[in-house]
Amino acid sequence: MAQRLFEPTDAAGVAAVLQSAAADRLAVTVRGGGTKSPTPGPASGLTSGLAPSLAPAPAEIVLSTTRLTAAVDHVAGDLVATAPAGATLDAVNTVLRR
């Protein structure tokens, strides 16, 4: 089975992917923006942007959070911020600077 990539845009989409994967007994790998993935190449011994322990097997589903763009919720007076899945560090920092 070929690897499948899903890029839901909201929590309902994530839930649908996970329900389908569970029903089909498929393993799911969650992938963010890839900012912490090692650089592939001969020196690293990697052939993809994922660390070997994180690299999905061909039969797995990759669930990307890159299209989950819900707003960061921040109430400065409460000293609380809620960053949803898929929020980039830049987006969070922009809201926190306000």
Helices and strands as residue ranges (DSSP letters): E 4-6, H 11-23, E 28-31, E 61-64, E 73-75, G 76-78, E 80-82, H 89-96
